[in-house]
Amino acid sequence: MTRADLIATIASRFPTLTVKDTDIAVKEILDAIVRALAQGDRVEIRGFGSFRLNYHPARNSRNPRTGVAVPVPAKYVPHFTAGKELRKRVQASVKNAPLQQAA
């Protein structure tokens, strides 16, 4: 599902909301999550999951083409952990209909 699909789905479920209002709401929610992560906070959405930052320390890697050592700086990367309800719903849907392999 893309962001546009999400906006269309929400707008169709709530006829009092216009597509533009729904777009603004989805944008604000995503921006709030991004702002919180950028400040180093953890974001938890009950029943869905939580977002946090994982720290990856600096390391030396290799360029696979040339084999030359390349320093990789330390960085923080976003990490999502699915909530209990989301895991249960996904597991139930997988039991009913097997997933198709991505091409």
C-alpha positions in Angstrom: 0.0 0.0 0.0 1.3 3.4 -0.9 0.7 6.7 0.8 -1.8 7.6 -2.0 -3.6 4.3 -1.4 -3.8 5.0 2.3 -5.3 8.4 1.7 -7.8 7.0 -0.8 -8.9 4.3 1.7 -9.3 6.6 4.6 -11.2 9.2 2.4 -13.6 6.4 1.2 -14.3 5.1 4.7 -15.1 8.6 6.0 -17.3 10.5 3.5 -17.2 13.7 5.6 -13.5 14.0 4.9 -12.3 15.3 1.6 -9.2 13.7 0.0 -7.3 17.0 0.6 -8.2 16.9 4.3 -7.2 13.2 4.5 -3.9 14.0 2.8 -3.2 16.8 5.3 -4.0 14.5 8.2 -1.8 11.6 7.0 1.0 14.1 6.3 0.8 15.5 9.8 0.8 12.1 11.4 3.9 11.0 9.4 5.6 14.3 10.1 5.0 14.0 13.8 6.6 10.5 13.8 9.6 11.8 11.8 10.0 14.8 14.2 9.9 12.6 17.3 12.5 10.2 15.8 14.7 13.1 14.8 14.7 14.3 18.4 15.7 10.8 19.6 12.3 10.0 21.0 10.5 6.6 20.8 7.1 6.6 19.1 4.5 4.0 20.2 1.2 3.4 18.5 -0.8 1.0 20.7 -2.0 -2.1 18.7 0.2 -1.2 15.8 3.8 -1.0 16.9 6.7 1.3 17.9 9.4 3.2 16.2 12.8 3.8 17.7 16.4 4.5 16.7 19.1 1.8 16.5 22.7 2.9 16.8 25.2 1.4 14.3 28.7 2.1 15.4 31.5 3.1 13.0 33.1 0.2 11.1 35.3 -0.6 8.2 33.7 -2.2 5.2 34.9 -3.3 1.8 33.9 -2.1 -1.7 32.7 -5.4 -3.3 33.9 -4.3 -6.7 37.4 -3.2 -5.9 38.0 -4.8 -2.5 39.2 -1.4 -1.1 38.5 -0.8 2.6 35.9 1.9 3.1 35.2 3.5 6.5 31.5 3.6 7.3 30.6 6.3 9.9 28.5 5.7 13.0 24.8 6.4 12.4 21.3 6.1 13.8 18.7 4.2 11.8 14.9 4.0 12.3 13.6 0.6 13.5 10.0 -0.6 13.6 8.8 -3.3 16.0 5.3 -4.6 15.3 2.8 -4.6 18.2 1.1 -7.7 19.5 -2.2 -7.1 17.8 -0.6 -6.4 14.4 1.5 -9.6 14.7 -1.6 -11.6 15.5 -3.6 -10.2 12.6 -0.8 -10.8 10.2 -0.3 -14.3 11.4 -4.0 -15.1 11.1 -4.2 -13.7 7.6 -1.1 -15.8 6.5 -2.7 -19.0 7.8 -5.9 -18.3 5.7 -4.1 -17.3 2.5 -0.4 -18.0 1.8 1.7 -15.0 0.8 2.8 -14.7 -2.8 6.5 -14.4 -3.4 7.7 -11.0 -4.6 9.0 -11.0 -8.2 
